[in-house]
Amino acid sequence: MIGKKIKELRDSLGLSQMDFGDKCNISDASICEWENNKKQPSLISITKIINAYKINPAYFFDSSGSVCKQSTKKKLSNRKRAKK
């Protein structure tokens, strides 16, 4: 999901992976891995992109308003129930 959003953003700006990454100090190899869903970017990397391109952080959110993977959502939900 995030990889697709990164690719959409980069394409809309007309930038190569190298040029896109240079502006936010991220390697083109990392951009490539994210766009091809081989790896997921860290929150630090997402923040670098948000700051470099001055985009709304919500751009990376899925329809539920979260960038968390389903397994992470489940863990958080279980923690909340355990605290009650």
Helices and strands as residue ranges (DSSP letters): H 2-13, H 17-23, H 28-35, H 43-53, G 57-60, H 70-83
